[in-house]
């Protein structure tokens, strides 16, 4: 199945995951201009009116770049919409996405046909993130164009399925756009995602430790200093299971090895949505590959170099 126009001929087969609180126009533009699909949650714009300013900035900058550099156009950008019923900003944020004809919308925490129809009305593409094959079927049945398979080890809200199992099961019935998320932080992992059958690698945590990311320095430093042993999987903080840095949990006065259980009724992505993420820092298991805080372009250049090394290694086997 051919990819939708917005996802064809991308400079690199990489989507930068939308990072709650952390992603901002500066990071999104750095990603897009370096050949990676840059994404951010609509809810990162606070107050809500700021989203209008941000979308104008991103759209105008990418358009200007493409006019000046027709031989190397930027990658498109994406906006993440939390479609859970507790997000009381969804209608307002969707109206702004329509105003700027956002090329890619990433939907999370629920598949809603009316949201998909709205995006299609302005010519956009919907990618829906899922944690298992059952949810993947539901997303496509409700009108999503493509899927983001959030496998074990992904930062923030994540599933427990092996990426091998999840991609294999999805590809048995779905040949549309598929991105893979879960502990991808170097070029060899990007190449592995493609080899498994994904069209794109979906990278989040590594971009937290970039100069453009809107994260406090202590967050970035903790990623550089940590590895997979420093990640804990819990549903305490939002009601949905996710991966977090143990160090941030300890700093909040909690024992990361003895966290109580929560439940889905605690999910709230309304006005107080940032509270759970301010001091408890989401992070995936792939951060052992992150050795220093870099400009986003330098990180992307490293990924490209590592992909080349991995290809050469395969050619020798």
N, C-alpha and C positions, 0 to 999 in steps of 0.2 A: 504494500500500500504506500503510495507516494506521501511524503511528509507534506503538511500544509505549507503554503508559501512562506509564512513567517518563520518556519523552522528549516527551510531549505537553504543550502549553500552557506551555512554558518561558517565563520572563520575557524571555529574550534567546536568540537562536540561536547561542550561543557555548559551547564547552567549553574549560575551562582544561586544557591538557595536563599530565599528571603529569610533574614535573620531578625527575629522579633526584638525590637528596641535598637538593635545594632545597625541594620542596613539603613542607608540614607542616600540622597542623590549623589553625593560625592563618591561613595563606593559603587553605586550602580553605574555611574558614568565611567569610572575607571575600568570596570569590568567590560562594559559594552565596547568602549573604544579600544580595548585590548583583545577583542574577539570573542568574549564570553557573554552569554545572555545574563544580564544583571537583573536582579529581582529584589523587591522590598515589600514588606507587608503594608497595606494601606493604613493599618492601625498605628504604624510608626509615626505618622504625621499627627502631631498634637499641638494645638487644637485641630479639629477636623478640617478647618478652612485651609490649613497649611498644605494639605494634599493638593489643592488646586495649584499653589505656587510650585510645589515640587514636580508635579506632572508637566507643567509648562517649562520648567528649567530642563528637565530630562529630554522632553520632546524637541525643544528648540536646539539644544546642544547637539543631539544626535543628528538632526536634520542639517545643521550647519556643517558638521563634520563630513557628512555624506556628500554634501555639495562640494566641499573643498577637496575631498579625497574619493572620487567615484571609483577609483581602482582598488580601494580597500575600505569598503563601507563598514560601519560599526555593526555589531550584533544588535538585535532588537532587545527591548527591555520587557520585564514582566512585573505585574502587580499581584501580590497575594491577597486573597480575600478569605477571611475566616467566615464561613457561612453558617456556623452554629447559631442557634436561635438567640443566644445571649449577646451576640454582636449587634448592638442597637445602632451602629453606624453603617450597616451594610448598604441600605438603599442610597444614602447620601454619597457614600464612596463609589458605588457602582455608577451613579449619575456622572461623577467626575471622570471615571474611566471611560464612559461613553463620550464625554465631551472631547477627550484627547485621543479617542480611538486607540486605547492601549492594545498593542498587538498580541500580547500573551497575558492571560489571567490564570493564576494558579489558585485553585480552590482547595480548602482544607476543612476538616471536621464536618463532613456532611456533603452529600451530592444533591444539588437542587436544580431541577430542570429549568425553572424560571431564570436562574442566574446564567445557565448555559445559553438559553435562548437570547438573553439580553446581549451577551458577548458576541454571539453569532450575528446579531442584528447590525453591529457596527463592523463586522468583518474580522473579529478577533478569534483567537484560538484558546480553548480551555484545556489546561492540564490539571488533573485532579490527583492529589496524593492519597495513597492507600497503603495499608500494612499487610493485606492478605488478598488472596485470589477472589474470595467472596465479595469483598468491597470493590475490587477491580471490576467485576461483572456489573455490579450495581451502578458504578460511576459511568461506564460506557452506555448502559441501558438508559440512563437518565440524561445522556447527551454530551458527555465530555468527549473531547477530541482525542485526548491522550492521557497517559498515566505517569505518575511518579511513584515508583515502587520504593517505599521507605522500609528498608531491610534492617536487620539487627545491626546495632552499632552506630546508627545515625544520631546526630545531635538533636536535642530537644525532643519533641514528641516522636516516638519511633516504635516500630514493631519488633518482633522477635524472630521473624523468618530469616533463614539463610538466604542471601541474595541469589545463590545458585537455584534453590528450590523456587523462590518467588518469581524470578524471571522465566525460568523454565515453564512453570504452570501458566503464566500469563501468555507466553508466546505460543502455547498450544492452540489458543483460540483468537488472539488479538495480534494483528500485524500493523497497528497504527503506532503513533509516536510513543516512545517509552523511555523514560529517564530512570536511572538507578541511583538511589541514595543509600549511604551506609558505610562510614569509615573510609571514604575516598579522599585522600589528601596528597597523593603523589601521582606522577604520570603513569606509572605501571598499573595502578588501580584504575585509572581512566581507560587504559587500553583493555584491561580485564573486563570492565563493564561492557565495552563494545563487543568483545569476544563472546560474552555470555548471551548477547542478543539485544542489549539496550542500544538505543540510538544516541543517548547522551549520558554523561556522568553528571551527577547532581552534587555539588560541593558546597558545604556550609561552614563548618567549624574552622577550616584553614583560613577562611576569609575574615574571621573575627580578629585574627592576629595580623591584620594589615593596618597600615597607617591611616587609610581612609575610613575604616570602620568606626562607628560611633559607640565604642565600648571603652570603659575606663581602662587605664593602663594596667591596673592590677589584674583584670580579666585577661588581657592579651598576654601579660607575663606568665600567668598561671597556665595558659595553654602551651606556651613555649616550654615550660618547666615540667609538664605532665605527660603521661602516656596512658595507654588503655587501662592500666591498673588503677588509674585515678578517676575513673568514671563509674557512676552509680545509676542504676535504673530504678525509677520510683514514680508512683502516681500521686505522691503526697501534695505536690505543689500546685497542680492545676486540675487534678482529678483524672488526668490522662497520663499513662505511662510515658516516661521520657528519660533521656540520658543527661546527666548533670555532672559538673566538676565536684568531686568530693571536697576539695579545699574550700570552695565557696559555701558548701553546706556546713562545714566545721566553723567557718568564720561567722556564720549566722547563728551559732550556738547549738547546732544539732549534731548528733552522731550519725554520719552517713551509713554506718553499718547496722544501725538499729532504728530505721525510719518506720513509723507506723503507716498503715495503708489508708488510702482515701477512697473516694468513689466519684463516679461521673457526675453526680449532682452538684459537685463543687465547681464544675466548669463555669467560668465567667469571663467572657471576652468583651465586656462592655467597658464602662468608664474606668474601672479599676484594674484593667487587664495587665497593666505593667507591674503591678505590685509583686506578683509571684516571681517575676524575672529580674527584678532590680538587683537583688543580692544573691539569688540562686542562679548560677550561670549554666545555661544549656551548653552541651558539648558532646561531640561524637568520639568514638573509640580510635579514629585514625590519626589523632593529633601527635603521635610519636614522630610523624614525618615533619612536624612544624618545629623548626629549630631557632627561628628568630622572627621578629616583627619586621615585615617588609612592605613596600608599596604594593598595591594589588597587581600592578603590571609586572613587577618582579616575580611575584608568586606565580602568575600565569606563565611567564617565560620559563620558570623552573619546571612547571608541569609539562610544557611543550618539550623541553630538553629531555625530561625523564621519559616521556612517551617515545621519543626517538631512540633512546638507549634501550628501552624495553623491546621495541620492534627489532632493533639490531640483534638483541640477544635471542629473540625467537628465530630469526633468520639463520642463526648459527646452530640451532638444534636439529 
